[in-house]
Amino acid sequence: MEKLVGVLSDPDRDPRGLISVAFIVRPKSTDIHLNKEASEYRWFPLDTLPENIGFDHTKILAQARALLELQQP
């Protein structure tokens, strides 16, 4: 683990009532294994992410960006 972004537990953040724990990490590999929950994937640079990201993922990404900016020399 590189850095904890946050634990997101607001009951209204996801209709399924999930709690998410978000991290900034360095991948060991860029190989992706698809399954029945994800039939495709695409990589995006942080500055060109799609606008229609679900639930509160825009908020999570904003928190991650702020942490990354603090780490830059």
mmJSON file of the N, C-alpha and C atoms, coordinates in Angstrom:
{"data_MODEL":{"atom_site":{
"group_PDB":["ATOM","ATOM","ATOM","ATOM","ATOM","ATOM","ATOM","ATOM","ATOM","ATOM","ATOM","ATOM","ATOM","ATOM","ATOM","ATOM","ATOM","ATOM","ATOM","ATOM","ATOM","ATOM","ATOM","ATOM","ATOM","ATOM","ATOM","ATOM","ATOM","ATOM","ATOM","ATOM","ATOM","ATOM","ATOM","ATOM","ATOM","ATOM","ATOM","ATOM","ATOM","ATOM","ATOM","ATOM","ATOM","ATOM","ATOM","ATOM","ATOM","ATOM","ATOM","ATOM","ATOM","ATOM","ATOM","ATOM","ATOM","ATOM","ATOM","ATOM","ATOM","ATOM","ATOM","ATOM","ATOM","ATOM","ATOM","ATOM","ATOM","ATOM","ATOM","ATOM","ATOM","ATOM","ATOM","ATOM","ATOM","ATOM","ATOM","ATOM","ATOM","ATOM","ATOM","ATOM","ATOM","ATOM","ATOM","ATOM","ATOM","ATOM","ATOM","ATOM","ATOM","ATOM","ATOM","ATOM","ATOM","ATOM","ATOM","ATOM","ATOM","ATOM","ATOM","ATOM","ATOM","ATOM","ATOM","ATOM","ATOM","ATOM","ATOM","ATOM","ATOM","ATOM","ATOM","ATOM","ATOM","ATOM","ATOM","ATOM","ATOM","ATOM","ATOM","ATOM","ATOM","ATOM","ATOM","ATOM","ATOM","ATOM","ATOM","ATOM","ATOM","ATOM","ATOM","ATOM","ATOM","ATOM","ATOM","ATOM","ATOM","ATOM","ATOM","ATOM","ATOM","ATOM","ATOM","ATOM","ATOM","ATOM","ATOM","ATOM","ATOM","ATOM","ATOM","ATOM","ATOM","ATOM","ATOM","ATOM","ATOM","ATOM","ATOM","ATOM","ATOM","ATOM","ATOM","ATOM","ATOM","ATOM","ATOM","ATOM","ATOM","ATOM","ATOM","ATOM","ATOM","ATOM","ATOM","ATOM","ATOM","ATOM","ATOM","ATOM","ATOM","ATOM","ATOM","ATOM","ATOM","ATOM","ATOM","ATOM","ATOM","ATOM","ATOM","ATOM","ATOM","ATOM","ATOM","ATOM","ATOM","ATOM","ATOM","ATOM","ATOM","ATOM","ATOM","ATOM","ATOM","ATOM","ATOM","ATOM","ATOM","ATOM","ATOM","ATOM","ATOM","ATOM","ATOM"],
"id":[1,2,3,4,5,6,7,8,9,10,11,12,13,14,15,16,17,18,19,20,21,22,23,24,25,26,27,28,29,30,31,32,33,34,35,36,37,38,39,40,41,42,43,44,45,46,47,48,49,50,51,52,53,54,55,56,57,58,59,60,61,62,63,64,65,66,67,68,69,70,71,72,73,74,75,76,77,78,79,80,81,82,83,84,85,86,87,88,89,90,91,92,93,94,95,96,97,98,99,100,101,102,103,104,105,106,107,108,109,110,111,112,113,114,115,116,117,118,119,120,121,122,123,124,125,126,127,128,129,130,131,132,133,134,135,136,137,138,139,140,141,142,143,144,145,146,147,148,149,150,151,152,153,154,155,156,157,158,159,160,161,162,163,164,165,166,167,168,169,170,171,172,173,174,175,176,177,178,179,180,181,182,183,184,185,186,187,188,189,190,191,192,193,194,195,196,197,198,199,200,201,202,203,204,205,206,207,208,209,210,211,212,213,214,215,216,217,218,219],
"type_symbol":["N","C","C","N","C","C","N","C","C","N","C","C","N","C","C","N","C","C","N","C","C","N","C","C","N","C","C","N","C","C","N","C","C","N","C","C","N","C","C","N","C","C","N","C","C","N","C","C","N","C","C","N","C","C","N","C","C","N","C","C","N","C","C","N","C","C","N","C","C","N","C","C","N","C","C","N","C","C","N","C","C","N","C","C","N","C","C","N","C","C","N","C","C","N","C","C","N","C","C","N","C","C","N","C","C","N","C","C","N","C","C","N","C","C","N","C","C","N","C","C","N","C","C","N","C","C","N","C","C","N","C","C","N","C","C","N","C","C","N","C","C","N","C","C","N","C","C","N","C","C","N","C","C","N","C","C","N","C","C","N","C","C","N","C","C","N","C","C","N","C","C","N","C","C","N","C","C","N","C","C","N","C","C","N","C","C","N","C","C","N","C","C","N","C","C","N","C","C","N","C","C","N","C","C","N","C","C","N","C","C","N","C","C","N","C","C","N","C","C"],
"label_atom_id":["N","CA","C","N","CA","C","N","CA","C","N","CA","C","N","CA","C","N","CA","C","N","CA","C","N","CA","C","N","CA","C","N","CA","C","N","CA","C","N","CA","C","N","CA","C","N","CA","C","N","CA","C","N","CA","C","N","CA","C","N","CA","C","N","CA","C","N","CA","C","N","CA","C","N","CA","C","N","CA","C","N","CA","C","N","CA","C","N","CA","C","N","CA","C","N","CA","C","N","CA","C","N","CA","C","N","CA","C","N","CA","C","N","CA","C","N","CA","C","N","CA","C","N","CA","C","N","CA","C","N","CA","C","N","CA","C","N","CA","C","N","CA","C","N","CA","C","N","CA","C","N","CA","C","N","CA","C","N","CA","C","N","CA","C","N","CA","C","N","CA","C","N","CA","C","N","CA","C","N","CA","C","N","CA","C","N","CA","C","N","CA","C","N","CA","C","N","CA","C","N","CA","C","N","CA","C","N","CA","C","N","CA","C","N","CA","C","N","CA","C","N","CA","C","N","CA","C","N","CA","C","N","CA","C","N","CA","C","N","CA","C","N","CA","C","N","CA","C","N","CA","C","N","CA","C"],
"label_alt_id":[null,null,null,null,null,null,null,null,null,null,null,null,null,null,null,null,null,null,null,null,null,null,null,null,null,null,null,null,null,null,null,null,null,null,null,null,null,null,null,null,null,null,null,null,null,null,null,null,null,null,null,null,null,null,null,null,null,null,null,null,null,null,null,null,null,null,null,null,null,null,null,null,null,null,null,null,null,null,null,null,null,null,null,null,null,null,null,null,null,null,null,null,null,null,null,null,null,null,null,null,null,null,null,null,null,null,null,null,null,null,null,null,null,null,null,null,null,null,null,null,null,null,null,null,null,null,null,null,null,null,null,null,null,null,null,null,null,null,null,null,null,null,null,null,null,null,null,null,null,null,null,null,null,null,null,null,null,null,null,null,null,null,null,null,null,null,null,null,null,null,null,null,null,null,null,null,null,null,null,null,null,null,null,null,null,null,null,null,null,null,null,null,null,null,null,null,null,null,null,null,null,null,null,null,null,null,null,null,null,null,null,null,null,null,null,null,null,null,null],
"label_comp_id":["MET","MET","MET","GLU","GLU","GLU","LYS","LYS","LYS","LEU","LEU","LEU","VAL","VAL","VAL","GLY","GLY","GLY","VAL","VAL","VAL","LEU","LEU","LEU","SER","SER","SER","ASP","ASP","ASP","PRO","PRO","PRO","ASP","ASP","ASP","ARG","ARG","ARG","ASP","ASP","ASP","PRO","PRO","PRO","ARG","ARG","ARG","GLY","GLY","GLY","LEU","LEU","LEU","ILE","ILE","ILE","SER","SER","SER","VAL","VAL","VAL","ALA","ALA","ALA","PHE","PHE","PHE","ILE","ILE","ILE","VAL","VAL","VAL","ARG","ARG","ARG","PRO","PRO","PRO","LYS","LYS","LYS","SER","SER","SER","THR","THR","THR","ASP","ASP","ASP","ILE","ILE","ILE","HIS","HIS","HIS","LEU","LEU","LEU","ASN","ASN","ASN","LYS","LYS","LYS","GLU","GLU","GLU","ALA","ALA","ALA","SER","SER","SER","GLU","GLU","GLU","TYR","TYR","TYR","ARG","ARG","ARG","TRP","TRP","TRP","PHE","PHE","PHE","PRO","PRO","PRO","LEU","LEU","LEU","ASP","ASP","ASP","THR","THR","THR","LEU","LEU","LEU","PRO","PRO","PRO","GLU","GLU","GLU","ASN","ASN","ASN","ILE","ILE","ILE","GLY","GLY","GLY","PHE","PHE","PHE","ASP","ASP","ASP","HIS","HIS","HIS","THR","THR","THR","LYS","LYS","LYS","ILE","ILE","ILE","LEU","LEU","LEU","ALA","ALA","ALA","GLN","GLN","GLN","ALA","ALA","ALA","ARG","ARG","ARG","ALA","ALA","ALA","LEU","LEU","LEU","LEU","LEU","LEU","GLU","GLU","GLU","LEU","LEU","LEU","GLN","GLN","GLN","GLN","GLN","GLN","PRO","PRO","PRO"],
"label_asym_id":["A","A","A","A","A","A","A","A","A","A","A","A","A","A","A","A","A","A","A","A","A","A","A","A","A","A","A","A","A","A","A","A","A","A","A","A","A","A","A","A","A","A","A","A","A","A","A","A","A","A","A","A","A","A","A","A","A","A","A","A","A","A","A","A","A","A","A","A","A","A","A","A","A","A","A","A","A","A","A","A","A","A","A","A","A","A","A","A","A","A","A","A","A","A","A","A","A","A","A","A","A","A","A","A","A","A","A","A","A","A","A","A","A","A","A","A","A","A","A","A","A","A","A","A","A","A","A","A","A","A","A","A","A","A","A","A","A","A","A","A","A","A","A","A","A","A","A","A","A","A","A","A","A","A","A","A","A","A","A","A","A","A","A","A","A","A","A","A","A","A","A","A","A","A","A","A","A","A","A","A","A","A","A","A","A","A","A","A","A","A","A","A","A","A","A","A","A","A","A","A","A","A","A","A","A","A","A","A","A","A","A","A","A","A","A","A","A","A","A"],
"label_entity_id":["1","1","1","1","1","1","1","1","1","1","1","1","1","1","1","1","1","1","1","1","1","1","1","1","1","1","1","1","1","1","1","1","1","1","1","1","1","1","1","1","1","1","1","1","1","1","1","1","1","1","1","1","1","1","1","1","1","1","1","1","1","1","1","1","1","1","1","1","1","1","1","1","1","1","1","1","1","1","1","1","1","1","1","1","1","1","1","1","1","1","1","1","1","1","1","1","1","1","1","1","1","1","1","1","1","1","1","1","1","1","1","1","1","1","1","1","1","1","1","1","1","1","1","1","1","1","1","1","1","1","1","1","1","1","1","1","1","1","1","1","1","1","1","1","1","1","1","1","1","1","1","1","1","1","1","1","1","1","1","1","1","1","1","1","1","1","1","1","1","1","1","1","1","1","1","1","1","1","1","1","1","1","1","1","1","1","1","1","1","1","1","1","1","1","1","1","1","1","1","1","1","1","1","1","1","1","1","1","1","1","1","1","1","1","1","1","1","1","1"],
"label_seq_id":[1,1,1,2,2,2,3,3,3,4,4,4,5,5,5,6,6,6,7,7,7,8,8,8,9,9,9,10,10,10,11,11,11,12,12,12,13,13,13,14,14,14,15,15,15,16,16,16,17,17,17,18,18,18,19,19,19,20,20,20,21,21,21,22,22,22,23,23,23,24,24,24,25,25,25,26,26,26,27,27,27,28,28,28,29,29,29,30,30,30,31,31,31,32,32,32,33,33,33,34,34,34,35,35,35,36,36,36,37,37,37,38,38,38,39,39,39,40,40,40,41,41,41,42,42,42,43,43,43,44,44,44,45,45,45,46,46,46,47,47,47,48,48,48,49,49,49,50,50,50,51,51,51,52,52,52,53,53,53,54,54,54,55,55,55,56,56,56,57,57,57,58,58,58,59,59,59,60,60,60,61,61,61,62,62,62,63,63,63,64,64,64,65,65,65,66,66,66,67,67,67,68,68,68,69,69,69,70,70,70,71,71,71,72,72,72,73,73,73],
"pdbx_PDB_ins_code":[null,null,null,null,null,null,null,null,null,null,null,null,null,null,null,null,null,null,null,null,null,null,null,null,null,null,null,null,null,null,null,null,null,null,null,null,null,null,null,null,null,null,null,null,null,null,null,null,null,null,null,null,null,null,null,null,null,null,null,null,null,null,null,null,null,null,null,null,null,null,null,null,null,null,null,null,null,null,null,null,null,null,null,null,null,null,null,null,null,null,null,null,null,null,null,null,null,null,null,null,null,null,null,null,null,null,null,null,null,null,null,null,null,null,null,null,null,null,null,null,null,null,null,null,null,null,null,null,null,null,null,null,null,null,null,null,null,null,null,null,null,null,null,null,null,null,null,null,null,null,null,null,null,null,null,null,null,null,null,null,null,null,null,null,null,null,null,null,null,null,null,null,null,null,null,null,null,null,null,null,null,null,null,null,null,null,null,null,null,null,null,null,null,null,null,null,null,null,null,null,null,null,null,null,null,null,null,null,null,null,null,null,null,null,null,null,null,null,null],
"Cartn_x":[0.849,0.0,0.882,0.551,1.261,0.621,-0.708,-1.379,-2.881,-3.437,-4.877,-5.546,-6.52,-7.292,-8.41,-9.116,-10.177,-11.084,-11.869,-12.908,-14.221,-14.995,-16.217,-17.4,-18.111,-19.166,-20.499,-20.655,-21.928,-23.022,-24.082,-25.128,-25.794,-25.744,-26.4,-25.454,-24.193,-23.224,-23.455,-24.113,-24.315,-25.625,-26.499,-27.801,-27.693,-26.533,-26.354,-25.878,-25.577,-25.134,-23.717,-22.878,-21.503,-20.587,-19.567,-18.476,-17.272,-16.592,-15.413,-14.181,-13.075,-11.782,-10.929,-10.488,-9.752,-8.283,-7.415,-5.973,-5.345,-4.231,-3.347,-2.273,-2.121,-1.159,-0.377,0.704,1.453,1.166,0.65,0.328,1.59,1.511,2.604,2.588,1.4,1.238,0.064,0.043,-1.112,-2.011,-1.736,-2.594,-3.909,-5.01,-6.34,-7.03,-7.664,-8.41,-9.897,-10.605,-12.026,-12.847,-14.039,-14.951,-16.389,-17.363,-18.761,-19.165,-18.434,-18.749,-18.119,-17.063,-16.381,-16.026,-16.742,-16.51,-15.534,-15.18,-14.198,-13.55,-12.441,-11.77,-11.02,-10.718,-9.882,-9.101,-7.875,-7.045,-7.224,-7.304,-7.431,-6.401,-5.743,-4.94,-5.876,-5.385,-6.25,-6.877,-6.194,-6.737,-7.707,-7.97,-8.922,-9.947,-10.351,-11.353,-12.729,-13.562,-14.932,-15.699,-16.688,-17.483,-18.553,-18.982,-20.113,-19.644,-18.817,-18.341,-19.417,-19.725,-20.839,-20.623,-21.752,-21.811,-20.997,-20.117,-19.306,-17.84,-17.609,-16.229,-15.507,-16.235,-15.608,-15.005,-15.709,-15.212,-13.964,-13.986,-12.837,-11.613,-11.823,-10.715,-10.176,-11.052,-10.604,-9.727,-10.114,-9.303,-7.945,-7.94,-6.687,-5.783,-6.367,-5.574,-4.943,-5.697,-5.165,-3.987,-4.088,-2.981,-1.757,-1.981,-0.869,-0.176,-0.949,-0.368,0.493,0.093,0.862,2.194,2.237,3.44,4.466,4.063,5.009,6.038,7.298,8.351,8.198],
"Cartn_y":[-1.189,0.0,1.235,2.163,3.427,4.473,4.652,5.703,5.419,5.557,5.427,6.721,6.629,7.791,8.057,6.996,7.183,5.973,5.973,4.971,5.698,5.248,5.933,5.109,5.643,4.866,5.602,6.708,7.425,6.482,6.259,5.302,5.664,6.93,7.356,7.35,6.93,7.014,5.968,4.879,3.782,3.1,2.868,2.262,0.866,0.226,-1.115,-1.047,0.172,0.325,-0.152,-0.09,-0.578,0.419,-0.086,0.721,0.449,1.51,1.361,1.874,1.226,1.671,1.91,3.148,3.516,3.769,3.267,3.402,3.916,4.589,4.862,3.779,3.04,1.935,1.95,1.203,0.968,-0.462,-0.635,-1.996,-2.824,-4.103,-5.023,-5.346,-5.247,-5.58,-4.782,-4.579,-3.932,-4.954,-6.239,-7.295,-7.301,-7.298,-7.295,-8.611,-9.236,-10.465,-10.15,-10.235,-9.914,-11.082,-10.75,-11.771,-11.342,-12.002,-11.671,-10.281,-9.723,-8.386,-7.284,-7.605,-6.618,-7.272,-6.883,-7.491,-6.695,-5.492,-4.684,-3.708,-3.131,-2.121,-1.167,0.015,0.996,1.752,2.115,2.948,4.401,5.306,6.73,7.501,8.494,9.404,10.173,10.552,11.244,12.513,13.185,14.451,14.269,13.025,12.799,11.719,11.656,10.661,11.011,10.015,10.292,11.081,11.827,12.639,11.83,10.732,9.978,8.813,9.102,8.075,7.869,6.63,6.316,6.636,6.671,6.856,8.076,7.925,9.062,8.911,8.212,7.973,9.251,10.267,11.555,12.147,12.023,12.52,11.744,10.43,9.599,10.008,10.205,10.608,11.992,12.902,14.235,14.129,13.272,13.065,12.462,11.517,10.886,11.902,12.724,13.755,14.71,15.117,16.036,15.394,14.119,13.428,13.332,13.054,12.977,14.325,15.394,16.74,17.071,16.629,16.877,16.127,14.983,14.16,14.647,15.514,15.966,16.919,16.78,17.658,19.098],
"Cartn_z":[0.0,0.0,0.0,-0.85,-0.906,0.014,-0.123,0.649,0.73,1.92,2.106,1.653,0.757,0.32,1.31,1.71,2.681,2.791,3.864,4.077,3.872,2.898,2.522,3.003,3.982,4.627,4.73,4.023,4.034,3.525,4.292,3.885,2.557,2.16,0.919,-0.285,-0.103,-1.2,-2.275,-1.94,-2.883,-2.523,-3.502,-3.176,-2.569,-2.711,-2.137,-0.687,-0.192,1.185,1.436,0.427,0.557,1.245,1.865,2.407,1.531,1.107,0.265,0.987,0.735,1.232,-0.004,-0.202,-1.412,-1.088,-1.957,-1.796,-3.082,-2.945,-4.071,-4.004,-5.095,-5.124,-6.433,-6.454,-7.688,-8.12,-9.334,-9.771,-10.02,-9.714,-10.029,-11.516,-12.127,-13.536,-14.08,-15.374,-16.001,-16.678,-16.471,-17.001,-16.237,-16.968,-16.372,-16.746,-15.778,-16.009,-15.879,-16.987,-17.007,-16.473,-15.955,-15.445,-15.743,-15.155,-15.458,-14.952,-13.999,-13.494,-14.333,-15.064,-15.907,-17.233,-18.28,-19.581,-20.44,-19.996,-20.712,-19.736,-20.142,-19.321,-20.231,-19.692,-20.376,-19.319,-19.631,-18.762,-19.176,-18.193,-18.471,-17.649,-18.253,-17.439,-16.501,-15.333,-14.36,-14.912,-15.826,-16.336,-17.501,-17.911,-19.012,-18.664,-17.423,-17.0,-17.559,-17.816,-18.264,-17.199,-17.652,-16.722,-16.0,-16.558,-15.998,-15.123,-14.155,-13.227,-12.164,-11.841,-10.961,-9.493,-8.804,-7.351,-6.93,-5.937,-5.477,-5.896,-6.987,-7.407,-7.818,-8.28,-8.584,-7.314,-6.197,-4.906,-4.482,-4.651,-4.288,-5.114,-6.414,-7.28,-6.917,-6.522,-6.099,-4.846,-3.913,-2.711,-3.079,-3.997,-4.422,-5.118,-5.988,-6.668,-5.674,-4.666,-3.648,-2.914,-2.587,-1.92,-2.834,-4.109,-5.062,-5.224,-5.249,-5.37,-4.157,-2.963,-1.752,-1.778,-2.482,-2.511,-3.516,-4.462,-5.475,-4.858,-5.31,-4.764,-5.184],
"occupancy":[1.0,1.0,1.0,1.0,1.0,1.0,1.0,1.0,1.0,1.0,1.0,1.0,1.0,1.0,1.0,1.0,1.0,1.0,1.0,1.0,1.0,1.0,1.0,1.0,1.0,1.0,1.0,1.0,1.0,1.0,1.0,1.0,1.0,1.0,1.0,1.0,1.0,1.0,1.0,1.0,1.0,1.0,1.0,1.0,1.0,1.0,1.0,1.0,1.0,1.0,1.0,1.0,1.0,1.0,1.0,1.0,1.0,1.0,1.0,1.0,1.0,1.0,1.0,1.0,1.0,1.0,1.0,1.0,1.0,1.0,1.0,1.0,1.0,1.0,1.0,1.0,1.0,1.0,1.0,1.0,1.0,1.0,1.0,1.0,1.0,1.0,1.0,1.0,1.0,1.0,1.0,1.0,1.0,1.0,1.0,1.0,1.0,1.0,1.0,1.0,1.0,1.0,1.0,1.0,1.0,1.0,1.0,1.0,1.0,1.0,1.0,1.0,1.0,1.0,1.0,1.0,1.0,1.0,1.0,1.0,1.0,1.0,1.0,1.0,1.0,1.0,1.0,1.0,1.0,1.0,1.0,1.0,1.0,1.0,1.0,1.0,1.0,1.0,1.0,1.0,1.0,1.0,1.0,1.0,1.0,1.0,1.0,1.0,1.0,1.0,1.0,1.0,1.0,1.0,1.0,1.0,1.0,1.0,1.0,1.0,1.0,1.0,1.0,1.0,1.0,1.0,1.0,1.0,1.0,1.0,1.0,1.0,1.0,1.0,1.0,1.0,1.0,1.0,1.0,1.0,1.0,1.0,1.0,1.0,1.0,1.0,1.0,1.0,1.0,1.0,1.0,1.0,1.0,1.0,1.0,1.0,1.0,1.0,1.0,1.0,1.0,1.0,1.0,1.0,1.0,1.0,1.0,1.0,1.0,1.0,1.0,1.0,1.0,1.0,1.0,1.0,1.0,1.0,1.0],
"B_iso_or_equiv":[0.0,0.0,0.0,0.0,0.0,0.0,0.0,0.0,0.0,0.0,0.0,0.0,0.0,0.0,0.0,0.0,0.0,0.0,0.0,0.0,0.0,0.0,0.0,0.0,0.0,0.0,0.0,0.0,0.0,0.0,0.0,0.0,0.0,0.0,0.0,0.0,0.0,0.0,0.0,0.0,0.0,0.0,0.0,0.0,0.0,0.0,0.0,0.0,0.0,0.0,0.0,0.0,0.0,0.0,0.0,0.0,0.0,0.0,0.0,0.0,0.0,0.0,0.0,0.0,0.0,0.0,0.0,0.0,0.0,0.0,0.0,0.0,0.0,0.0,0.0,0.0,0.0,0.0,0.0,0.0,0.0,0.0,0.0,0.0,0.0,0.0,0.0,0.0,0.0,0.0,0.0,0.0,0.0,0.0,0.0,0.0,0.0,0.0,0.0,0.0,0.0,0.0,0.0,0.0,0.0,0.0,0.0,0.0,0.0,0.0,0.0,0.0,0.0,0.0,0.0,0.0,0.0,0.0,0.0,0.0,0.0,0.0,0.0,0.0,0.0,0.0,0.0,0.0,0.0,0.0,0.0,0.0,0.0,0.0,0.0,0.0,0.0,0.0,0.0,0.0,0.0,0.0,0.0,0.0,0.0,0.0,0.0,0.0,0.0,0.0,0.0,0.0,0.0,0.0,0.0,0.0,0.0,0.0,0.0,0.0,0.0,0.0,0.0,0.0,0.0,0.0,0.0,0.0,0.0,0.0,0.0,0.0,0.0,0.0,0.0,0.0,0.0,0.0,0.0,0.0,0.0,0.0,0.0,0.0,0.0,0.0,0.0,0.0,0.0,0.0,0.0,0.0,0.0,0.0,0.0,0.0,0.0,0.0,0.0,0.0,0.0,0.0,0.0,0.0,0.0,0.0,0.0,0.0,0.0,0.0,0.0,0.0,0.0,0.0,0.0,0.0,0.0,0.0,0.0],
"pdbx_formal_charge":[null,null,null,null,null,null,null,null,null,null,null,null,null,null,null,null,null,null,null,null,null,null,null,null,null,null,null,null,null,null,null,null,null,null,null,null,null,null,null,null,null,null,null,null,null,null,null,null,null,null,null,null,null,null,null,null,null,null,null,null,null,null,null,null,null,null,null,null,null,null,null,null,null,null,null,null,null,null,null,null,null,null,null,null,null,null,null,null,null,null,null,null,null,null,null,null,null,null,null,null,null,null,null,null,null,null,null,null,null,null,null,null,null,null,null,null,null,null,null,null,null,null,null,null,null,null,null,null,null,null,null,null,null,null,null,null,null,null,null,null,null,null,null,null,null,null,null,null,null,null,null,null,null,null,null,null,null,null,null,null,null,null,null,null,null,null,null,null,null,null,null,null,null,null,null,null,null,null,null,null,null,null,null,null,null,null,null,null,null,null,null,null,null,null,null,null,null,null,null,null,null,null,null,null,null,null,null,null,null,null,null,null,null,null,null,null,null,null,null],
"auth_seq_id":[1,1,1,2,2,2,3,3,3,4,4,4,5,5,5,6,6,6,7,7,7,8,8,8,9,9,9,10,10,10,11,11,11,12,12,12,13,13,13,14,14,14,15,15,15,16,16,16,17,17,17,18,18,18,19,19,19,20,20,20,21,21,21,22,22,22,23,23,23,24,24,24,25,25,25,26,26,26,27,27,27,28,28,28,29,29,29,30,30,30,31,31,31,32,32,32,33,33,33,34,34,34,35,35,35,36,36,36,37,37,37,38,38,38,39,39,39,40,40,40,41,41,41,42,42,42,43,43,43,44,44,44,45,45,45,46,46,46,47,47,47,48,48,48,49,49,49,50,50,50,51,51,51,52,52,52,53,53,53,54,54,54,55,55,55,56,56,56,57,57,57,58,58,58,59,59,59,60,60,60,61,61,61,62,62,62,63,63,63,64,64,64,65,65,65,66,66,66,67,67,67,68,68,68,69,69,69,70,70,70,71,71,71,72,72,72,73,73,73],
"auth_comp_id":["MET","MET","MET","GLU","GLU","GLU","LYS","LYS","LYS","LEU","LEU","LEU","VAL","VAL","VAL","GLY","GLY","GLY","VAL","VAL","VAL","LEU","LEU","LEU","SER","SER","SER","ASP","ASP","ASP","PRO","PRO","PRO","ASP","ASP","ASP","ARG","ARG","ARG","ASP","ASP","ASP","PRO","PRO","PRO","ARG","ARG","ARG","GLY","GLY","GLY","LEU","LEU","LEU","ILE","ILE","ILE","SER","SER","SER","VAL","VAL","VAL","ALA","ALA","ALA","PHE","PHE","PHE","ILE","ILE","ILE","VAL","VAL","VAL","ARG","ARG","ARG","PRO","PRO","PRO","LYS","LYS","LYS","SER","SER","SER","THR","THR","THR","ASP","ASP","ASP","ILE","ILE","ILE","HIS","HIS","HIS","LEU","LEU","LEU","ASN","ASN","ASN","LYS","LYS","LYS","GLU","GLU","GLU","ALA","ALA","ALA","SER","SER","SER","GLU","GLU","GLU","TYR","TYR","TYR","ARG","ARG","ARG","TRP","TRP","TRP","PHE","PHE","PHE","PRO","PRO","PRO","LEU","LEU","LEU","ASP","ASP","ASP","THR","THR","THR","LEU","LEU","LEU","PRO","PRO","PRO","GLU","GLU","GLU","ASN","ASN","ASN","ILE","ILE","ILE","GLY","GLY","GLY","PHE","PHE","PHE","ASP","ASP","ASP","HIS","HIS","HIS","THR","THR","THR","LYS","LYS","LYS","ILE","ILE","ILE","LEU","LEU","LEU","ALA","ALA","ALA","GLN","GLN","GLN","ALA","ALA","ALA","ARG","ARG","ARG","ALA","ALA","ALA","LEU","LEU","LEU","LEU","LEU","LEU","GLU","GLU","GLU","LEU","LEU","LEU","GLN","GLN","GLN","GLN","GLN","GLN","PRO","PRO","PRO"],
"auth_asym_id":["A","A","A","A","A","A","A","A","A","A","A","A","A","A","A","A","A","A","A","A","A","A","A","A","A","A","A","A","A","A","A","A","A","A","A","A","A","A","A","A","A","A","A","A","A","A","A","A","A","A","A","A","A","A","A","A","A","A","A","A","A","A","A","A","A","A","A","A","A","A","A","A","A","A","A","A","A","A","A","A","A","A","A","A","A","A","A","A","A","A","A","A","A","A","A","A","A","A","A","A","A","A","A","A","A","A","A","A","A","A","A","A","A","A","A","A","A","A","A","A","A","A","A","A","A","A","A","A","A","A","A","A","A","A","A","A","A","A","A","A","A","A","A","A","A","A","A","A","A","A","A","A","A","A","A","A","A","A","A","A","A","A","A","A","A","A","A","A","A","A","A","A","A","A","A","A","A","A","A","A","A","A","A","A","A","A","A","A","A","A","A","A","A","A","A","A","A","A","A","A","A","A","A","A","A","A","A","A","A","A","A","A","A","A","A","A","A","A","A"],
"auth_atom_id":["N","CA","C","N","CA","C","N","CA","C","N","CA","C","N","CA","C","N","CA","C","N","CA","C","N","CA","C","N","CA","C","N","CA","C","N","CA","C","N","CA","C","N","CA","C","N","CA","C","N","CA","C","N","CA","C","N","CA","C","N","CA","C","N","CA","C","N","CA","C","N","CA","C","N","CA","C","N","CA","C","N","CA","C","N","CA","C","N","CA","C","N","CA","C","N","CA","C","N","CA","C","N","CA","C","N","CA","C","N","CA","C","N","CA","C","N","CA","C","N","CA","C","N","CA","C","N","CA","C","N","CA","C","N","CA","C","N","CA","C","N","CA","C","N","CA","C","N","CA","C","N","CA","C","N","CA","C","N","CA","C","N","CA","C","N","CA","C","N","CA","C","N","CA","C","N","CA","C","N","CA","C","N","CA","C","N","CA","C","N","CA","C","N","CA","C","N","CA","C","N","CA","C","N","CA","C","N","CA","C","N","CA","C","N","CA","C","N","CA","C","N","CA","C","N","CA","C","N","CA","C","N","CA","C","N","CA","C","N","CA","C","N","CA","C","N","CA","C","N","CA","C","N","CA","C"],
"pdbx_PDB_model_num":[1,1,1,1,1,1,1,1,1,1,1,1,1,1,1,1,1,1,1,1,1,1,1,1,1,1,1,1,1,1,1,1,1,1,1,1,1,1,1,1,1,1,1,1,1,1,1,1,1,1,1,1,1,1,1,1,1,1,1,1,1,1,1,1,1,1,1,1,1,1,1,1,1,1,1,1,1,1,1,1,1,1,1,1,1,1,1,1,1,1,1,1,1,1,1,1,1,1,1,1,1,1,1,1,1,1,1,1,1,1,1,1,1,1,1,1,1,1,1,1,1,1,1,1,1,1,1,1,1,1,1,1,1,1,1,1,1,1,1,1,1,1,1,1,1,1,1,1,1,1,1,1,1,1,1,1,1,1,1,1,1,1,1,1,1,1,1,1,1,1,1,1,1,1,1,1,1,1,1,1,1,1,1,1,1,1,1,1,1,1,1,1,1,1,1,1,1,1,1,1,1,1,1,1,1,1,1,1,1,1,1,1,1,1,1,1,1,1,1]
}}}
